[in-house]
Amino acid sequence: MYKGMKIGVVIPAYNEALLIEQVVSTVPGFVDVIIVVDDGSKDATVRIVESCVAGVRRQIILIKHSENRGVGAAIVSGYKKAIELDLFAVAVMAGDGQMNPNELASLVDPVVENLADYAKGNRLAHGQAWERIPKVRYFGNAVLSLLTKIASGYWHVVDSQTGYTVVRVDMLRMLPLDAIYKRYGCPNDILVRLNIENARVMDVPIEPVYGIGETSDIRLWKVSPRISLLLVKLFFIRLFQKYVIRDFHPLVFFYLASCLTLPIGLFLGFLFIYKFSYGYISVASIVISVFLIIVSIQFVLFGMWFDMDYNRRICVFSNSRKDANAD
């Protein structure tokens, strides 16, 4: 137990035979239950975890998926088990060893101390992030983090793709777990669902860990467009659920107005360019097009501003970030 609270760790694993034993054996001693979810591995992952179950005194639960469903589905299976066990909080640590177990306490602390309902790691806040994180993944992460800010309403969140998280199990009970995205967009999806429930989220600086023998089948050119489309969908789901169904806020009108004015402005702009190529210039179409585009951008910015202000109370900053801001 940790400070009197029962803590669990979910470890999603797919073909992690190389490092899974190290990950399981280095989980901090204060963790009461380790839930390993094998997501249809083709290698020796299951056999190695089963040997860990026999060799470790604390409780290790192995959940087996008959086929590969995706990392999000594996995490959800672990979450459901944590709810069944009635834990206080549950963390997620990858099976590839990319999450420093020594930093788990810094993520658990704000949840156990009731400062946050969900704490997530932020690798980009580390001083050596630029040197340690592969450049393509760094830029991809930065772009998806920006889109996630808009979609989720957690404007302080950075490194949206990290899976190193801790959440109160009581909060998990409020989420539609079966609707969570099954693959690499899972952390983004969870953030949006948490915002709908007004969950307090804290970003905690952590160390980026690479080059330890881990392998990744993530292809950014494939994953990024899918997650981007997912975020657009989740953005409108959040607006409808949070600002129409459960409460009301005029920012909805700003976003809807921008959805109307921007397409019209762009259409007129392209029409002007097309006619200009034939030597015909309409001053009216230029003025109207530019005006509508400028107004739509203002609508979006006002919507973002209202959204940021409304969610300020559930955006929790860690002590280290407060100190950094103070300096």
Phi and psi restraints in degrees (value plus and minus 20) as a CYANA .aco file:
   2 TYR   PHI    -145.5  -105.5
   2 TYR   PSI      93.2   133.2
   3 LYS   PHI      32.9    72.9
   3 LYS   PSI      20.6    60.6
   4 GLY   PHI      62.6   102.6
   4 GLY   PSI     -18.3    21.7
   5 MET   PHI    -132.0   -92.0
   5 MET   PSI     122.6   162.6
   6 LYS   PHI    -104.1   -64.1
   6 LYS   PSI     101.9   141.9
   7 ILE   PHI    -137.1   -97.1
   7 ILE   PSI     121.6   161.6
   8 GLY   PHI    -145.8  -105.8
   8 GLY   PSI     143.0   183.0
   9 VAL   PHI    -151.0  -111.0
   9 VAL   PSI     109.6   149.6
  10 VAL   PHI    -119.5   -79.5
  10 VAL   PSI     108.9   148.9
  11 ILE   PHI    -140.5  -100.5
  11 ILE   PSI      78.4   118.4
  12 PRO   PHI     -93.9   -53.9
  12 PRO   PSI     115.2   155.2
  13 ALA   PHI    -159.7  -119.7
  13 ALA   PSI     110.6   150.6
  14 TYR   PHI    -158.1  -118.1
  14 TYR   PSI      91.7   131.7
  15 ASN   PHI      32.8    72.8
  15 ASN   PSI      33.4    73.4
  16 GLU   PHI    -132.0   -92.0
  16 GLU   PSI      15.0    55.0
  17 ALA   PHI     -80.2   -40.2
  17 ALA   PSI     -49.9    -9.9
  18 LEU   PHI     -86.4   -46.4
  18 LEU   PSI     -59.5   -19.5
  19 LEU   PHI    -143.6  -103.6
  19 LEU   PSI     -23.6    16.4
  20 ILE   PHI     -83.2   -43.2
  20 ILE   PSI     -57.0   -17.0
  21 GLU   PHI     -84.3   -44.3
  21 GLU   PSI     -62.0   -22.0
  22 GLN   PHI     -83.0   -43.0
  22 GLN   PSI     -61.8   -21.8
  23 VAL   PHI     -83.0   -43.0
  23 VAL   PSI     -67.8   -27.8
  24 VAL   PHI     -84.1   -44.1
  24 VAL   PSI     -63.0   -23.0
  25 SER   PHI     -92.1   -52.1
  25 SER   PSI     -40.0     0.0
  26 THR   PHI    -121.6   -81.6
  26 THR   PSI     -15.6    24.4
  27 VAL   PHI     -81.9   -41.9
  27 VAL   PSI     111.0   151.0
  28 PRO   PHI     -72.5   -32.5
  28 PRO   PSI     129.4   169.4
  29 GLY   PHI     -85.7   -45.7
  29 GLY   PSI     -40.3    -0.3
  30 PHE   PHI     -96.4   -56.4
  30 PHE   PSI     -28.7    11.3
  31 VAL   PHI     -97.1   -57.1
  31 VAL   PSI     108.1   148.1
  32 ASP   PHI    -103.7   -63.7
  32 ASP   PSI     -58.3   -18.3
  33 VAL   PHI    -154.5  -114.5
  33 VAL   PSI     110.6   150.6
  34 ILE   PHI    -128.0   -88.0
  34 ILE   PSI     101.1   141.1
  35 ILE   PHI    -130.7   -90.7
  35 ILE   PSI      85.8   125.8
  36 VAL   PHI    -115.6   -75.6
  36 VAL   PSI     106.0   146.0
  37 VAL   PHI    -132.6   -92.6
  37 VAL   PSI      86.8   126.8
  38 ASP   PHI    -103.1   -63.1
  38 ASP   PSI     101.1   141.1
  39 ASP   PHI    -117.7   -77.7
  39 ASP   PSI      36.6    76.6
  40 GLY   PHI      52.5    92.5
  40 GLY   PSI      19.7    59.7
  41 SER   PHI     -82.2   -42.2
  41 SER   PSI     126.5   166.5
  42 LYS   PHI    -120.9   -80.9
  42 LYS   PSI     -28.0    12.0
  43 ASP   PHI    -121.5   -81.5
  43 ASP   PSI    -173.3  -133.3
  44 ALA   PHI    -111.7   -71.7
  44 ALA   PSI      -1.0    39.0
  45 THR   PHI     -74.5   -34.5
  45 THR   PSI     -69.1   -29.1
  46 VAL   PHI     -82.0   -42.0
  46 VAL   PSI     -65.1   -25.1
  47 ARG   PHI     -82.1   -42.1
  47 ARG   PSI     -60.8   -20.8
  48 ILE   PHI     -86.9   -46.9
  48 ILE   PSI     -61.7   -21.7
  49 VAL   PHI     -84.9   -44.9
  49 VAL   PSI     -59.8   -19.8
  50 GLU   PHI     -81.9   -41.9
  50 GLU   PSI     -56.0   -16.0
  51 SER   PHI     -88.8   -48.8
  51 SER   PSI     -52.8   -12.8
  52 CYS   PHI     -86.6   -46.6
  52 CYS   PSI     -58.4   -18.4
  53 VAL   PHI     -80.1   -40.1
  53 VAL   PSI     -59.4   -19.4
  54 ALA   PHI     -95.3   -55.3
  54 ALA   PSI     -46.7    -6.7
  55 GLY   PHI    -119.1   -79.1
  55 GLY   PSI     -29.0    11.0
  56 VAL   PHI    -131.1   -91.1
  56 VAL   PSI     117.8   157.8
  57 ARG   PHI     -94.9   -54.9
  57 ARG   PSI     -53.2   -13.2
  58 ARG   PHI     -98.3   -58.3
  58 ARG   PSI     151.2   191.2
  59 GLN   PHI     -95.1   -55.1
  59 GLN   PSI     103.4   143.4
  60 ILE   PHI    -144.7  -104.7
  60 ILE   PSI     104.2   144.2
  61 ILE   PHI    -130.7   -90.7
  61 ILE   PSI     108.2   148.2
  62 LEU   PHI    -127.9   -87.9
  62 LEU   PSI     100.8   140.8
  63 ILE   PHI    -127.7   -87.7
  63 ILE   PSI     110.4   150.4
  64 LYS   PHI    -133.4   -93.4
  64 LYS   PSI     106.0   146.0
  65 HIS   PHI    -110.8   -70.8
  65 HIS   PSI     113.4   153.4
  66 SER   PHI     -89.4   -49.4
  66 SER   PSI     -41.8    -1.8
  67 GLU   PHI    -164.2  -124.2
  67 GLU   PSI     144.1   184.1
  68 ASN   PHI     -93.6   -53.6
  68 ASN   PSI      97.7   137.7
  69 ARG   PHI    -127.2   -87.2
  69 ARG   PSI     -35.6     4.4
  70 GLY   PHI      94.4   134.4
  70 GLY   PSI     134.0   174.0
  71 VAL   PHI     -83.4   -43.4
  71 VAL   PSI     -54.2   -14.2
  72 GLY   PHI     -83.9   -43.9
  72 GLY   PSI     -62.0   -22.0
  73 ALA   PHI     -84.7   -44.7
  73 ALA   PSI     -56.9   -16.9
  74 ALA   PHI     -85.7   -45.7
  74 ALA   PSI     -62.4   -22.4
  75 ILE   PHI     -83.9   -43.9
  75 ILE   PSI     -62.3   -22.3
  76 VAL   PHI     -82.7   -42.7
  76 VAL   PSI     -60.1   -20.1
  77 SER   PHI     -80.6   -40.6
  77 SER   PSI     -61.1   -21.1
  78 GLY   PHI     -85.6   -45.6
  78 GLY   PSI     -59.7   -19.7
  79 TYR   PHI     -82.3   -42.3
  79 TYR   PSI     -62.6   -22.6
  80 LYS   PHI     -82.7   -42.7
  80 LYS   PSI     -58.1   -18.1
  81 LYS   PHI     -86.7   -46.7
  81 LYS   PSI     -59.1   -19.1
  82 ALA   PHI     -82.5   -42.5
  82 ALA   PSI     -58.7   -18.7
  83 ILE   PHI     -85.4   -45.4
  83 ILE   PSI     -62.7   -22.7
  84 GLU   PHI     -81.8   -41.8
  84 GLU   PSI     -56.5   -16.5
  85 LEU   PHI    -101.7   -61.7
  85 LEU   PSI     -26.6    13.4
  86 ASP   PHI      38.5    78.5
  86 ASP   PSI      27.1    67.1
  87 LEU   PHI     -95.1   -55.1
  87 LEU   PSI     143.2   183.2
  88 PHE   PHI    -101.8   -61.8
  88 PHE   PSI     -63.7   -23.7
  89 ALA   PHI    -167.1  -127.1
  89 ALA   PSI     135.0   175.0
  90 VAL   PHI    -157.8  -117.8
  90 VAL   PSI     116.3   156.3
  91 ALA   PHI    -123.6   -83.6
  91 ALA   PSI     143.8   183.8
  92 VAL   PHI    -142.8  -102.8
  92 VAL   PSI     106.4   146.4
  93 MET   PHI    -149.8  -109.8
  93 MET   PSI     111.5   151.5
  94 ALA   PHI     -88.1   -48.1
  94 ALA   PSI     134.2   174.2
  95 GLY   PHI    -103.8   -63.8
  95 GLY   PSI     -16.7    23.3
  96 ASP   PHI    -121.7   -81.7
  96 ASP   PSI     -11.7    28.3
  97 GLY   PHI      57.7    97.7
  97 GLY   PSI      -6.3    33.7
  98 GLN   PHI    -107.2   -67.2
  98 GLN   PSI     -14.0    26.0
  99 MET   PHI    -140.9  -100.9
  99 MET   PSI      99.7   139.7
 100 ASN   PHI     -88.6   -48.6
 100 ASN   PSI      94.8   134.8
 101 PRO   PHI     -83.6   -43.6
 101 PRO   PSI     -43.6    -3.6
 102 ASN   PHI     -88.4   -48.4
 102 ASN   PSI     -35.3     4.7
 103 GLU   PHI    -116.2   -76.2
 103 GLU   PSI     -20.9    19.1
 104 LEU   PHI     -81.6   -41.6
 104 LEU   PSI     -59.7   -19.7
 105 ALA   PHI     -79.6   -39.6
 105 ALA   PSI     -56.7   -16.7
 106 SER   PHI     -88.7   -48.7
 106 SER   PSI     -43.4    -3.4
 107 LEU   PHI    -106.2   -66.2
 107 LEU   PSI     -53.6   -13.6
 108 VAL   PHI     -94.1   -54.1
 108 VAL   PSI     -56.5   -16.5
 109 ASP   PHI     -70.0   -30.0
 109 ASP   PSI     -75.4   -35.4
 110 PRO   PHI     -81.8   -41.8
 110 PRO   PSI     -48.1    -8.1
 111 VAL   PHI     -96.6   -56.6
 111 VAL   PSI     -66.5   -26.5
 112 VAL   PHI     -85.4   -45.4
 112 VAL   PSI     -55.3   -15.3
 113 GLU   PHI    -106.0   -66.0
 113 GLU   PSI     -11.5    28.5
 114 ASN   PHI      41.4    81.4
 114 ASN   PSI      12.5    52.5
 115 LEU   PHI    -110.2   -70.2
 115 LEU   PSI     -43.9    -3.9
 116 ALA   PHI    -171.0  -131.0
 116 ALA   PSI     136.2   176.2
 117 ASP   PHI    -113.9   -73.9
 117 ASP   PSI     -39.7     0.3
 118 TYR   PHI    -169.8  -129.8
 118 TYR   PSI     102.2   142.2
 119 ALA   PHI    -136.0   -96.0
 119 ALA   PSI     113.2   153.2
 120 LYS   PHI    -149.9  -109.9
 120 LYS   PSI     128.5   168.5
 121 GLY   PHI     -94.2   -54.2
 121 GLY   PSI     132.9   172.9
 122 ASN   PHI    -152.5  -112.5
 122 ASN   PSI      77.7   117.7
 123 ARG   PHI     -93.2   -53.2
 123 ARG   PSI     -47.1    -7.1
 124 LEU   PHI     -91.5   -51.5
 124 LEU   PSI     -35.8     4.2
 125 ALA   PHI    -101.3   -61.3
 125 ALA   PSI     -31.8     8.2
 126 HIS   PHI     -91.4   -51.4
 126 HIS   PSI     121.2   161.2
 127 GLY   PHI     -81.3   -41.3
 127 GLY   PSI     -45.7    -5.7
 128 GLN   PHI    -128.6   -88.6
 128 GLN   PSI       0.1    40.1
 129 ALA   PHI     -78.3   -38.3
 129 ALA   PSI     -63.1   -23.1
 130 TRP   PHI     -81.8   -41.8
 130 TRP   PSI     -56.4   -16.4
 131 GLU   PHI     -98.2   -58.2
 131 GLU   PSI     -53.4   -13.4
 132 ARG   PHI    -110.4   -70.4
 132 ARG   PSI     -55.0   -15.0
 133 ILE   PHI    -105.6   -65.6
 133 ILE   PSI     110.5   150.5
 134 PRO   PHI     -72.4   -32.4
 134 PRO   PSI     116.4   156.4
 135 LYS   PHI     -79.1   -39.1
 135 LYS   PSI     -60.0   -20.0
 136 VAL   PHI     -83.2   -43.2
 136 VAL   PSI     -62.3   -22.3
 137 ARG   PHI     -90.1   -50.1
 137 ARG   PSI     -53.2   -13.2
 138 TYR   PHI     -82.4   -42.4
 138 TYR   PSI     -69.5   -29.5
 139 PHE   PHI     -87.9   -47.9
 139 PHE   PSI     -60.6   -20.6
 140 GLY   PHI     -81.0   -41.0
 140 GLY   PSI     -62.3   -22.3
 141 ASN   PHI     -83.2   -43.2
 141 ASN   PSI     -62.7   -22.7
 142 ALA   PHI     -82.1   -42.1
 142 ALA   PSI     -62.5   -22.5
 143 VAL   PHI     -86.2   -46.2
 143 VAL   PSI     -65.8   -25.8
 144 LEU   PHI     -86.7   -46.7
 144 LEU   PSI     -51.5   -11.5
 145 SER   PHI     -84.9   -44.9
 145 SER   PSI     -60.2   -20.2
 146 LEU   PHI     -83.6   -43.6
 146 LEU   PSI     -65.4   -25.4
 147 LEU   PHI     -85.0   -45.0
 147 LEU   PSI     -55.4   -15.4
 148 THR   PHI     -88.9   -48.9
 148 THR   PSI     -54.3   -14.3
 149 LYS   PHI     -76.3   -36.3
 149 LYS   PSI     -67.3   -27.3
 150 ILE   PHI     -88.2   -48.2
 150 ILE   PSI     -64.6   -24.6
 151 ALA   PHI     -90.3   -50.3
 151 ALA   PSI     -58.4   -18.4
 152 SER   PHI    -110.8   -70.8
 152 SER   PSI     -45.9    -5.9
 153 GLY   PHI      65.5   105.5
 153 GLY   PSI     -22.8    17.2
 154 TYR   PHI    -113.3   -73.3
 154 TYR   PSI      67.1   107.1
 155 TRP   PHI     -94.5   -54.5
 155 TRP   PSI     -32.6     7.4
 156 HIS   PHI    -110.7   -70.7
 156 HIS   PSI     -28.9    11.1
 157 VAL   PHI     -96.7   -56.7
 157 VAL   PSI     111.0   151.0
 158 VAL   PHI    -146.5  -106.5
 158 VAL   PSI     138.9   178.9
 159 ASP   PHI      39.3    79.3
 159 ASP   PSI      39.6    79.6
 160 SER   PHI     -85.4   -45.4
 160 SER   PSI     -39.1     0.9
 161 GLN   PHI    -110.3   -70.3
 161 GLN   PSI     -23.2    16.8
 162 THR   PHI     -89.3   -49.3
 162 THR   PSI     122.1   162.1
 163 GLY   PHI    -122.6   -82.6
 163 GLY   PSI     -16.9    23.1
 164 TYR   PHI    -102.0   -62.0
 164 TYR   PSI      78.7   118.7
 165 THR   PHI    -159.8  -119.8
 165 THR   PSI     141.3   181.3
 166 VAL   PHI    -156.4  -116.4
 166 VAL   PSI     114.2   154.2
 167 VAL   PHI    -156.6  -116.6
 167 VAL   PSI     125.4   165.4
 168 ARG   PHI     -88.2   -48.2
 168 ARG   PSI     115.0   155.0
 169 VAL   PHI     -86.5   -46.5
 169 VAL   PSI     -51.8   -11.8
 170 ASP   PHI     -78.7   -38.7
 170 ASP   PSI     -56.2   -16.2
 171 MET   PHI     -90.9   -50.9
 171 MET   PSI     -56.4   -16.4
 172 LEU   PHI     -80.0   -40.0
 172 LEU   PSI     -55.4   -15.4
 173 ARG   PHI     -82.8   -42.8
 173 ARG   PSI     -41.6    -1.6
 174 MET   PHI    -108.8   -68.8
 174 MET   PSI     -32.3     7.7
 175 LEU   PHI    -112.9   -72.9
 175 LEU   PSI     126.9   166.9
 176 PRO   PHI    -100.0   -60.0
 176 PRO   PSI      60.4   100.4
 177 LEU   PHI     -78.6   -38.6
 177 LEU   PSI     -55.7   -15.7
 178 ASP   PHI     -88.9   -48.9
 178 ASP   PSI     -36.6     3.4
 179 ALA   PHI    -112.2   -72.2
 179 ALA   PSI     -27.2    12.8
 180 ILE   PHI     -84.1   -44.1
 180 ILE   PSI     120.1   160.1
 181 TYR   PHI     -78.7   -38.7
 181 TYR   PSI     115.3   155.3
 182 LYS   PHI    -101.2   -61.2
 182 LYS   PSI     -33.4     6.6
 183 ARG   PHI    -140.6  -100.6
 183 ARG   PSI    -161.0  -121.0
 184 TYR   PHI     -91.1   -51.1
 184 TYR   PSI     -28.3    11.7
 185 GLY   PHI    -106.1   -66.1
 185 GLY   PSI     -14.2    25.8
 186 CYS   PHI     -74.6   -34.6
 186 CYS   PSI     -69.4   -29.4
 187 PRO   PHI     -80.2   -40.2
 187 PRO   PSI     -56.2   -16.2
 188 ASN   PHI     -86.8   -46.8
 188 ASN   PSI     -64.3   -24.3
 189 ASP   PHI     -80.8   -40.8
 189 ASP   PSI     -65.2   -25.2
 190 ILE   PHI     -81.7   -41.7
 190 ILE   PSI     -61.2   -21.2
 191 LEU   PHI     -80.4   -40.4
 191 LEU   PSI     -62.2   -22.2
 192 VAL   PHI     -84.4   -44.4
 192 VAL   PSI     -64.5   -24.5
 193 ARG   PHI     -84.3   -44.3
 193 ARG   PSI     -56.5   -16.5
 194 LEU   PHI     -84.9   -44.9
 194 LEU   PSI     -59.3   -19.3
 195 ASN   PHI     -84.5   -44.5
 195 ASN   PSI     -58.1   -18.1
 196 ILE   PHI     -79.0   -39.0
 196 ILE   PSI     -53.8   -13.8
 197 GLU   PHI    -110.1   -70.1
 197 GLU   PSI     -13.9    26.1
 198 ASN   PHI      38.0    78.0
 198 ASN   PSI      18.5    58.5
 199 ALA   PHI     -95.2   -55.2
 199 ALA   PSI     122.0   162.0
 200 ARG   PHI    -101.5   -61.5
 200 ARG   PSI     104.9   144.9
 201 VAL   PHI    -138.2   -98.2
 201 VAL   PSI     113.0   153.0
 202 MET   PHI    -139.3   -99.3
 202 MET   PSI     113.5   153.5
 203 ASP   PHI    -111.3   -71.3
 203 ASP   PSI     103.2   143.2
 204 VAL   PHI    -137.3   -97.3
 204 VAL   PSI     101.0   141.0
 205 PRO   PHI     -79.4   -39.4
 205 PRO   PSI     111.8   151.8
 206 ILE   PHI    -154.9  -114.9
 206 ILE   PSI     147.9   187.9
 207 GLU   PHI    -104.8   -64.8
 207 GLU   PSI     110.0   150.0
 208 PRO   PHI     -95.8   -55.8
 208 PRO   PSI     109.9   149.9
 209 VAL   PHI    -137.6   -97.6
 209 VAL   PSI      96.4   136.4
 210 TYR   PHI    -160.5  -120.5
 210 TYR   PSI     143.1   183.1
 211 GLY   PHI      53.7    93.7
 211 GLY   PSI      12.8    52.8
 212 ILE   PHI    -129.9   -89.9
 212 ILE   PSI      -9.1    30.9
 213 GLY   PHI      85.7   125.7
 213 GLY   PSI     -18.6    21.4
 214 GLU   PHI     -91.2   -51.2
 214 GLU   PSI     133.0   173.0
 215 THR   PHI    -144.0  -104.0
 215 THR   PSI     128.9   168.9
 216 SER   PHI    -153.3  -113.3
 216 SER   PSI     114.8   154.8
 217 ASP   PHI    -121.2   -81.2
 217 ASP   PSI      -3.4    36.6
 218 ILE   PHI     -95.0   -55.0
 218 ILE   PSI     107.2   147.2
 219 ARG   PHI    -134.9   -94.9
 219 ARG   PSI      85.1   125.1
 220 LEU   PHI     -77.9   -37.9
 220 LEU   PSI     -56.6   -16.6
 221 TRP   PHI     -86.0   -46.0
 221 TRP   PSI     -39.4     0.6
 222 LYS   PHI    -114.5   -74.5
 222 LYS   PSI     -64.4   -24.4
 223 VAL   PHI     -93.3   -53.3
 223 VAL   PSI     -63.6   -23.6
 224 SER   PHI     -77.9   -37.9
 224 SER   PSI     -67.4   -27.4
 225 PRO   PHI     -81.1   -41.1
 225 PRO   PSI     -57.7   -17.7
 226 ARG   PHI     -85.3   -45.3
 226 ARG   PSI     -65.2   -25.2
 227 ILE   PHI     -87.4   -47.4
 227 ILE   PSI     -56.5   -16.5
 228 SER   PHI     -82.2   -42.2
 228 SER   PSI     -64.4   -24.4
 229 LEU   PHI     -85.4   -45.4
 229 LEU   PSI     -58.5   -18.5
 230 LEU   PHI     -79.7   -39.7
 230 LEU   PSI     -62.8   -22.8
 231 LEU   PHI     -86.1   -46.1
 231 LEU   PSI     -56.7   -16.7
 232 VAL   PHI     -81.7   -41.7
 232 VAL   PSI     -65.8   -25.8
 233 LYS   PHI     -81.9   -41.9
 233 LYS   PSI     -66.4   -26.4
 234 LEU   PHI     -85.9   -45.9
 234 LEU   PSI     -53.1   -13.1
 235 PHE   PHI     -78.6   -38.6
 235 PHE   PSI     -67.9   -27.9
 236 PHE   PHI     -91.6   -51.6
 236 PHE   PSI     -52.7   -12.7
 237 ILE   PHI     -82.0   -42.0
 237 ILE   PSI     -63.2   -23.2
 238 ARG   PHI     -86.1   -46.1
 238 ARG   PSI     -65.2   -25.2
 239 LEU   PHI     -77.4   -37.4
 239 LEU   PSI     -65.3   -25.3
 240 PHE   PHI     -87.8   -47.8
 240 PHE   PSI     -66.5   -26.5
 241 GLN   PHI     -88.3   -48.3
 241 GLN   PSI     -63.8   -23.8
 242 LYS   PHI    -106.0   -66.0
 242 LYS   PSI     -60.4   -20.4
 243 TYR   PHI    -127.2   -87.2
 243 TYR   PSI     -20.6    19.4
 244 VAL   PHI    -141.3  -101.3
 244 VAL   PSI     -72.5   -32.5
 245 ILE   PHI     -97.4   -57.4
 245 ILE   PSI     -73.0   -33.0
 246 ARG   PHI    -109.1   -69.1
 246 ARG   PSI     -45.6    -5.6
 247 ASP   PHI    -175.3  -135.3
 247 ASP   PSI    -199.7  -159.7
 248 PHE   PHI    -153.8  -113.8
 248 PHE   PSI     119.1   159.1
 249 HIS   PHI    -168.0  -128.0
 249 HIS   PSI     116.1   156.1
 250 PRO   PHI     -84.8   -44.8
 250 PRO   PSI     -30.6     9.4
 251 LEU   PHI     -79.7   -39.7
 251 LEU   PSI     -44.6    -4.6
 252 VAL   PHI     -79.2   -39.2
 252 VAL   PSI     -60.2   -20.2
 253 PHE   PHI     -86.6   -46.6
 253 PHE   PSI     -55.7   -15.7
 254 PHE   PHI     -83.3   -43.3
 254 PHE   PSI     -65.6   -25.6
 255 TYR   PHI     -86.7   -46.7
 255 TYR   PSI     -61.9   -21.9
 256 LEU   PHI     -84.7   -44.7
 256 LEU   PSI     -59.6   -19.6
 257 ALA   PHI     -83.1   -43.1
 257 ALA   PSI     -59.0   -19.0
 258 SER   PHI     -86.4   -46.4
 258 SER   PSI     -54.2   -14.2
 259 CYS   PHI     -86.5   -46.5
 259 CYS   PSI     -43.9    -3.9
 260 LEU   PHI    -109.1   -69.1
 260 LEU   PSI     -64.6   -24.6
 261 THR   PHI     -96.8   -56.8
 261 THR   PSI     -55.0   -15.0
 262 LEU   PHI     -84.8   -44.8
 262 LEU   PSI     -69.1   -29.1
 263 PRO   PHI     -79.4   -39.4
 263 PRO   PSI     -59.2   -19.2
 264 ILE   PHI     -85.2   -45.2
 264 ILE   PSI     -64.8   -24.8
 265 GLY   PHI     -81.8   -41.8
 265 GLY   PSI     -62.5   -22.5
 266 LEU   PHI     -87.2   -47.2
 266 LEU   PSI     -59.6   -19.6
 267 PHE   PHI     -80.7   -40.7
 267 PHE   PSI     -66.6   -26.6
 268 LEU   PHI     -84.8   -44.8
 268 LEU   PSI     -55.0   -15.0
 269 GLY   PHI     -84.2   -44.2
 269 GLY   PSI     -66.4   -26.4
 270 PHE   PHI     -85.6   -45.6
 270 PHE   PSI     -55.2   -15.2
 271 LEU   PHI     -84.2   -44.2
 271 LEU   PSI     -59.7   -19.7
 272 PHE   PHI     -82.8   -42.8
 272 PHE   PSI     -65.0   -25.0
 273 ILE   PHI     -81.2   -41.2
 273 ILE   PSI     -61.7   -21.7
 274 TYR   PHI     -83.0   -43.0
 274 TYR   PSI     -65.6   -25.6
 275 LYS   PHI     -89.6   -49.6
 275 LYS   PSI     -52.7   -12.7
 276 PHE   PHI     -82.5   -42.5
 276 PHE   PSI     -54.6   -14.6
 277 SER   PHI     -85.7   -45.7
 277 SER   PSI     -39.3     0.7
 278 TYR   PHI    -122.4   -82.4
 278 TYR   PSI     -10.1    29.9
 279 GLY   PHI      66.2   106.2
 279 GLY   PSI     -14.8    25.2
 280 TYR   PHI    -125.8   -85.8
 280 TYR   PSI     106.3   146.3
 281 ILE   PHI    -142.8  -102.8
 281 ILE   PSI     104.6   144.6
 282 SER   PHI    -128.0   -88.0
 282 SER   PSI      92.4   132.4
 283 VAL   PHI     -81.7   -41.7
 283 VAL   PSI     -58.3   -18.3
 284 ALA   PHI     -81.4   -41.4
 284 ALA   PSI     -63.7   -23.7
 285 SER   PHI     -85.7   -45.7
 285 SER   PSI     -55.2   -15.2
 286 ILE   PHI     -84.1   -44.1
 286 ILE   PSI     -70.0   -30.0
 287 VAL   PHI     -82.1   -42.1
 287 VAL   PSI     -67.0   -27.0
 288 ILE   PHI     -84.3   -44.3
 288 ILE   PSI     -62.4   -22.4
 289 SER   PHI     -82.0   -42.0
 289 SER   PSI     -70.8   -30.8
 290 VAL   PHI     -82.0   -42.0
 290 VAL   PSI     -61.8   -21.8
 291 PHE   PHI     -81.2   -41.2
 291 PHE   PSI     -67.1   -27.1
 292 LEU   PHI     -85.4   -45.4
 292 LEU   PSI     -58.6   -18.6
 293 ILE   PHI     -86.2   -46.2
 293 ILE   PSI     -64.8   -24.8
 294 ILE   PHI     -82.7   -42.7
 294 ILE   PSI     -64.2   -24.2
 295 VAL   PHI     -84.1   -44.1
 295 VAL   PSI     -60.3   -20.3
 296 SER   PHI     -85.3   -45.3
 296 SER   PSI     -58.9   -18.9
 297 ILE   PHI     -83.5   -43.5
 297 ILE   PSI     -60.8   -20.8
 298 GLN   PHI     -84.2   -44.2
 298 GLN   PSI     -59.2   -19.2
 299 PHE   PHI     -79.3   -39.3
 299 PHE   PSI     -66.2   -26.2
 300 VAL   PHI     -82.7   -42.7
 300 VAL   PSI     -64.5   -24.5
 301 LEU   PHI     -84.3   -44.3
 301 LEU   PSI     -60.0   -20.0
 302 PHE   PHI     -85.0   -45.0
 302 PHE   PSI     -60.6   -20.6
 303 GLY   PHI     -81.4   -41.4
 303 GLY   PSI     -63.7   -23.7
 304 MET   PHI     -83.2   -43.2
 304 MET   PSI     -61.6   -21.6
 305 TRP   PHI     -82.4   -42.4
 305 TRP   PSI     -66.1   -26.1
 306 PHE   PHI     -83.0   -43.0
 306 PHE   PSI     -60.6   -20.6
 307 ASP   PHI     -84.0   -44.0
 307 ASP   PSI     -63.7   -23.7
 308 MET   PHI     -82.2   -42.2
 308 MET   PSI     -63.1   -23.1
 309 ASP   PHI     -87.0   -47.0
 309 ASP   PSI     -60.4   -20.4
 310 TYR   PHI     -84.7   -44.7
 310 TYR   PSI     -56.3   -16.3
 311 ASN   PHI    -114.6   -74.6
 311 ASN   PSI     -14.3    25.7
 312 ARG   PHI     -77.9   -37.9
 312 ARG   PSI     -56.4   -16.4
 313 ARG   PHI     -92.1   -52.1
 313 ARG   PSI     -38.6     1.4
 314 ILE   PHI    -126.4   -86.4
 314 ILE   PSI     -13.9    26.1
 315 CYS   PHI    -116.8   -76.8
 315 CYS   PSI      85.3   125.3
 316 VAL   PHI    -123.9   -83.9
 316 VAL   PSI     112.7   152.7
 317 PHE   PHI    -121.7   -81.7
 317 PHE   PSI     121.2   161.2
 318 SER   PHI     -93.0   -53.0
 318 SER   PSI     140.8   180.8
 319 ASN   PHI     -80.2   -40.2
 319 ASN   PSI     -57.1   -17.1
 320 SER   PHI     -85.9   -45.9
 320 SER   PSI     -55.9   -15.9
 321 ARG   PHI     -93.3   -53.3
 321 ARG   PSI     -54.7   -14.7
 322 LYS   PHI     -83.0   -43.0
 322 LYS   PSI     -63.6   -23.6
 323 ASP   PHI     -82.8   -42.8
 323 ASP   PSI     -60.0   -20.0
 324 ALA   PHI     -85.8   -45.8
 324 ALA   PSI     -59.7   -19.7
 325 ASN   PHI     -88.0   -48.0
 325 ASN   PSI     -54.0   -14.0
 326 ALA   PHI     -87.0   -47.0
 326 ALA   PSI     -54.1   -14.1
